[in-house]
Amino acid sequence: MYKPEGWTNRGTSANSLIRRSALATGKVAPSSNRDEAMTTTRLAVIGAGLIGREHCALACTHPRVVLAGIADTALEAEHYAGQLGVPFFSDFETLLDEIRPDGVIIALPNALHEKAGLCCLERGIPSLIEKPIADTISSAKSLVEKSEATDVPILVGHHRRHSPDIREARRIVRSGELGDLVAVNGMWMADKPEAYFDAEWRRRRGGGPVLINLIHDIDCLRHIVGEIESVRAIASNRTRGFDVEDTVSVALRFENGALGSFLISDAVASPFTWEHTSGQALYFPHQPGDCYYFGGREASLAVPSMTVWRHDGTDKNWQDPFVHQRVNLDGSGAYQNQIDHFLAVISGDATPVVSARDAMLSLAATLAIDVAAREDRIVTIREMIA
Ligand SMILES: NC(=O)c1ccc[n+]([C@@H]2O[C@H](COP(=O)([O-])OP(=O)(O)OC[C@H]3O[C@@H](n4cnc5c(N)ncnc54)[C@H](O)[C@@H]3O)[C@@H](O)[C@H]2O)c1
């Protein structure tokens, strides 16, 4: 185990360093004074890569959190932990046994989620596992079964569910304000840079926009509309010419009878993604607009502009003028809300907004789209989890 100089003072040094850098990028709000009398939760982060470091930054700037340890196998991660003054471990099981954190954030490559998640469950430690819950349904199932058998919670990092626009969209659709939901439409179209594809796995099956990006949108649609019953899809690799798809058109049938369509492409120059339109994503410019449309018998909702459209007339049909209304949001941030929610899960004050079982169904629906495109047939979610 690596213990940087003065690591026992880690709370102060980590917090001041991270608060400066995170504030400089405008991604986190200044924390209030940690000296106030309040309960402190000791979190550990397993996997301090791209998103793991964002979690570290959030933990360090949170007034009720101490970043108690980092586990990673990479030398750069050890240096990073040293900069923060946080105890570092190259083996995550040793971290769990020595640090005994109150909660753990698992930000490892997908294939390692199952092992790390099970290690936390065995020790009775609640975890926030980054999305997808696992790389296969059978790994997801083992996490679901163990979490439910031990009653130790897993929260899965589908962070969009903590975003005010997605929360409000779910409330509006489920309140019946739109009337019976008839149809749903969505888009995720962006242009990934050439260098992104230097990593060989991103050119192969499983490394494309369906499993990397679409899983977020599928999770949002399930959360807002309800369970997906079956899918169809057509895929193309014409633009980039790799083995993996670059563009997919998806047809969705929801269990409540609504139909949906979704277009995804990583080869289109456009701002029509949730990342761009919501202003909530970490590495994307904010370009206000919409990426999801929910169509009901009485009204329709565009998200994330949160515009509700309805006819203004007595007959209320397509020839009547429209009125529209903007729904106000609370201005909070998805990642900040997610960590607050994780703290409530750890203290037993909340059950996970995205449980292991829930996240398994998002994985199943996303894998179903991959199967549907390759086998050119309707695929049900039921057969994916059988
Ligand atoms: N919710 C989001 O916004 C979001 C964004 C990006 C990635 N993710 C998810 O987060 C996870 C990590 O993605 P990333 O982009 O940060 O990957 P990454 O490759 O940047 O980071 C993974 C880290 O895990 C470490 N690691 C690998 N094997 C290890 C082991 N056996 N023990 C300890 N550490 C080990 C690596 O050294 C690396 O630092 C993935 O599941 C990904 O899907 C989520």
The ligand as a Gaussian input file, in Angstrom:
#p B3LYP/6-31G(d) Opt

LIG

0 1
 N      -21.778000       7.700000     -16.060000
 C      -20.883000       8.279000     -16.841000
 O      -20.980000       9.477000     -17.129000
 C      -19.720000       7.484000     -17.367000
 C      -18.755000       8.124000     -18.166000
 C      -17.652000       7.375000     -18.590000
 C      -17.539000       6.037000     -18.227000
 N      -18.504000       5.445000     -17.485000
 C      -18.385000       4.027000     -17.069000
 O      -17.385000       4.014000     -16.041000
 C      -16.580000       2.837000     -16.149000
 C      -15.126000       3.249000     -16.316000
 O      -15.000000       3.989000     -17.518000
 P      -13.764000       4.987000     -17.755000
 O      -14.040000       5.674000     -19.030000
 O      -13.526000       5.797000     -16.529000
 O      -12.574000       3.948000     -17.954000
 P      -11.023000       4.193000     -17.719000
 O      -10.329000       3.153000     -18.522000
 O      -10.668000       5.619000     -17.945000
 O      -10.818000       3.886000     -16.152000
 C      -10.835000       2.587000     -15.610000
 C       -9.800000       2.537000     -14.483000
 O       -9.839000       1.246000     -13.887000
 C       -8.493000       0.849000     -13.597000
 N       -8.427000      -0.610000     -13.474000
 C       -8.441000      -1.541000     -14.461000
 N       -8.363000      -2.778000     -13.935000
 C       -8.312000      -2.618000     -12.588000
 C       -8.259000      -3.535000     -11.487000
 N       -8.249000      -4.857000     -11.652000
 N       -8.228000      -3.010000     -10.240000
 C       -8.243000      -1.679000     -10.030000
 N       -8.285000      -0.767000     -11.035000
 C       -8.340000      -1.238000     -12.291000
 C       -7.700000       1.398000     -14.772000
 O       -6.319000       1.489000     -14.465000
 C       -8.359000       2.755000     -14.968000
 O       -7.738000       3.763000     -14.195000
 C      -17.152000       2.043000     -17.314000
 O      -18.076000       1.113000     -16.800000
 C      -17.887000       3.088000     -18.140000
 O      -18.964000       2.532000     -18.877000
 C      -19.583000       6.146000     -17.034000

